[in-house]
């Protein structure tokens, strides 16, 4: 029996960020200065004034170039391999690239470590595109199925696009211990740990960053425009949208969430995220390191990258703050049951949760 079916870019359209990346490379213009590497910045990323027109212009430029069409074909070829379970293209990628992934809930030091990794490799972090270095791409999250969206398929497609961008952006970079090192802040990896582990290679390194939930919450609302008036949860940033999405996926109603205390909502998100870390596939990785949000620990790890790759540089100073303890001392007590549950769960799967190290609530 033979069955044939066809999918086109109508069903699996190219991601706008991928098109923009390709158009930028084809233009031979340097990438704009990025802010993701500035741990002190509280600015929110803004979309283009007319994203649809911008994406259409970029798509025309890509399709008008033989190189652009070849890159698109490469991405769809990788997608086909992922859809059908063909390991050949992945094995070739694994022989060339060594991925170092910084995994952790936002505002836990991952951007700092990612930036220091790029500095250690002789690359200027501000010139590395957000889509290459940071946590917005490829897509992953709680499973969604709705008209025009199967989130599992979306993860496969954006992974194929990301791998294509890696091949383009890191082309010509020197090999270290036989492979080109690719740093990535992989916040979304928690939703599909086994998938990322298998696709990016069994030898990939994993660094898990952990911060006290009260301090991470303060940093989150500061990044999002301040604690909302009335203290109830609101969505104003990507991080808050991820929090909302995760809570809805585990049964919290939308109306209830709008009335929920901001810290209660964030604490649930924090606990669910760290539960996923324990049971979602990353716990079995051979190359895994857990680092607490603390100046000496993060700077020491960053310096180890400079030493390993021979940059001759000193790690940048890591900034910490005790705002949470000053502004919301009651949050520390409210957070303790969640911390205790996560520590117990991690212990069950053979992971050590740094409860004592994060207790200072930096």
N, C-alpha and C positions, 0 to 999 in steps of 0.2 A: 504494500500500500504506500502511495506517495502523496504527501500533503505539502502544499507550498503556500506560504502567505508572505505578504510584503508590507514593510513599514517604511514610511518616508519621513522627511523632516517636518511634515505636517503633524504627525503623531509624536515625533521625537525632535522637537525644534532645538536648534543650537542655542545655548545659553548666551544672553546678551553680554555678560562679562567676558566670556570666551571670545566672542566676536570682537569686542573692544580691544582685548589683549592682542589678537592677531593683527588687527588694523594698526595698532600702535607699533608693533614690531615691523610691519611692512613699511610704515612711514619713516622708519629709521630715526625717529625722534626719541630722545630720552624720556623715560617714564617720569611723570610729575612727582614732586617731592611728597613722600608719604608721611602720615602722622602716626601710623600704627606703632612705630618703634618708640614714641615718646611716652614714657610711663606717667609723666606728670600732666599730660594733656587730658583735659576733660571735654574736648570738642567732640561733637557727634558728626559722623559722616553724613553728608547730604547727597541726594541723588542729583543727576543732571537736570537742568531746567526743562528739557524736552527729551526724556530718555528714549521714547519711541523713534523720534526722528534721528537722534544720535545713533541708535542701534542700526537703523536702516542705512544711514550713510556708511557706517562701519562695515556692514554686510556687503554693500556694493563694492567697497574697496577690496574686501577679502575675495569676493567672487571674481573680481576683475584681475586677480593676480594668480599666475600658475602656482606660486608658492602657497598662497592662501588656500587655494582649492586643494592642494596636496595635504596641508595641515588639517583641513576639514575631513578629508578622506581618512587621514590617519586616526582622528578622533573617533569617527564612526567605525573604523576597522577595529579599534580597541573595544568599543562598545559591543560589537558583534562577538568578539572573543569573550567578553565578560558575560554576555547573555547566554552563550552556548557552552561555556566551560572549557574554552581552549586555553591551556596554560602556556603555550608557546610564546606569545608576545610578552607575557608577564615574566617569564624566565629570562628573556633577553633584557628587560628593564631591570630586573633584580641583579643581573650581572654587571650593570653599569652604574646603578644608583644605590646609595645607602641613605635611607630616610631616618631622620632624627625628629621624633614627634613630641611636642610639648602638649600634654593633655591635662586639662583641669578646667573647672568652672571659671567663667570670666572674672577678671580682677584678682587673680591669684599669683601674679608674677610671670605668667607665660610669655607675655610680650617682651619683657626684659630679657629672659633667657633666649628667646628666639633672635632678638636683635644682637645679643652678644655672640650667638653662634655665627651669625652672618659676619660680624666684625672679626671673629676668630678666623673665618675663611677668607678674609681680605676683601669682603664685599660691604658696601655702604648700605646699611639697613634702609635708610630713607629713599634709596633708589630701587629697592626691591618691591614690586607691586604687591598690594594688599592681597590680591587673589592668589599669589604664589606663597606668601609667607604667613598670612594670618588665617583667622578661623572662620571666615564666611564661606569658604569653598574648599572642597566639594560639599554638596548638600547631604545632610543626614539628620534624622530626628525621629520622634515617635511616628509609627506607621500611620499614613493617611491614604485614604482611597475616596476620591470624589470625582465628579465630572472633569475630565482632562488631566487628572493627577493620580498617579500611582507612585508613592514616595520611594518605593524600592527601585523602580525603574529610573526615577530621577537620580537616585544615588549612583546607580551604575553609569548613567549618562554623564553626570558631572565628574565622576571619577575618571572616565575616559578622557574628558576634556582637560582635567587637571594634569593627568599624566602626559598628555600632548604638550601642555604648556611647560611642564618640567623639562621635557626633551628640548624644547626650543630655548627656554631661558637659560638653562645650565649648559647648553652646548658650548664647548670650548673651555669649561672650567676644569682646573687640574684635578686629577684623581689623587685620592689620599687612601693609602692602604689598598689600592687597586680599584677604588670606586669614587664616584663624585658624590659628595655629601649634600643632602637636600634637607635643610631645616624647615619645619612646619609647625605652626601653632594649630593644634588639632582638637579644639574644644568639642566639635561635633562628633569626634571619633567614638565618644562614649556610647552613642546610640547604635553602633554597629561594630563593636570591638573586633569580633572575629573576621568580619569583612575587611576592615582596614588592615588588620594584621596579615591576612592572607594576600591581599592585593599589593600592599606595599612591601611585603617580604618578611619571611620568618626572622631575618637578621636585623630588622628595624629596631632602633632604640626607642624606648618609651620613658619619658620623664613626666611624672604625675605631680602637679603642684597643688598644695592644700593650704587653705587659709581659714581662720576662724570665721564662722558664718556671720557674726555681728559685724566684723570689720569688712568682710566682703560685701555685705549688704550696704553699709555706709558708702563704700566706694562705688557700688552700683548706682545708688540713687544720686550721688554726686555726678557721676558720668551722665546721668539721664536728666539732669536739670534741677536736682534738689529733692528733698522729701516732699511728696505731694501735700497740698493743703488738706488738713483733716487726717493725714496719716494713713489714708487708704491706698491700696495698690492701684497703680495706673501704668499704662504702656506708653512710653515716649522714646524708647531706644530699642535697638536690637536685643540687648540683654533682657530687658523687661518683656519683650515679645517672646523670647525663648522661655522665660519663666511662665508666662501665661499659657503658651502652647503645651508645656510639660504638665502643668497642673490640670489643664482641660483634658489631656490624654489619660490622666489617672482618676478622672471622675469628678473633679471640681466643676461646678456649674458656673457659667459665665456671669450670671447675676450675682451669685455668691462671691465670686472672685472680685467683682467691682466693689463689694462692701468689706472685703477682707483687710485686716490690718497689714500694712506694708511688710513689716518684719515677719509676721506669720506666713504670708505668702512666700516671701523669699526663703524662709527657713525650710518650708516644705520642698521648694525647688532644690535647695542645697542638699537636703537629705536624699531626695530621689536621685539626684545626679551622682552622689557618691555611692549609693546602692548600685546604680548601673555600672559604675566603675568596677565594683567588686564582682559582679555576676555577668557582665556583658562581653567578656572575651579577652579583655586586656590583662586580667589577673594571671593568665597562664603564660605571659610573655617572658622569654628568657632574659632579655635586656630591658629591665624595668627598674626605675629608681623613683622613690617618693621623696619629695623635698618640701619642707614646711616653709610658709611665707615668713621669712625671717632674714634680716640683712646678711648676717655672716654665712648662713647656709646657701642662699641664692648667689651671693658674690663668689663664694668658694666654688660652687658648681660652674659658674660662668668662667672663672679663672681656669678651671680645669680644661675647658674647651680651648682657651687661648694657648695653654701649655701643650695640649695634645696636637693642635694644628700649627704650632710654631709661629703665631702671629707676632710675638714680641710685644704685645700690648698688655696693659693691665685692665681688668674688668671694670666697667663703669660702676660708680657708686649706686647702690640700690636704695631707693627712698622708702621709708616706712613712716607710719603715723599712728598715734594712739587716739585718734578722734572717736572711735567707737566707744572706748572705755570712758571717755570724757562726756560724750553726748548721750549715750544710751547705756549706762551701766546695768540697767535692768535686763537688757538683751542678753547679757552674758549668762545669767541664770536661766533665762528662758531657752537658751540654745543648748544647755548642757545635756538634756535627755536625748536630743538628736545626735549630738557628738558621741554620747555613750553607745547609742544603737549602732552608729556607723562603725565605731571601733570594734564592737563585738562582731558585726557582720564581716568586716575585713579579716578579723582573726580566723573566722570559720573557713575562709578561702586561702589562708596562708599569707595574707598581706598585713603589714604592720601600719596601723593608722597613727600619725604623729600627734596624738591628742595633747601630750605634754608640751610639745614644741609650739603648738598654735595657741596655747592657753594665754599667752601674753596679749593676744588679740591685737596684733599690729595691723 
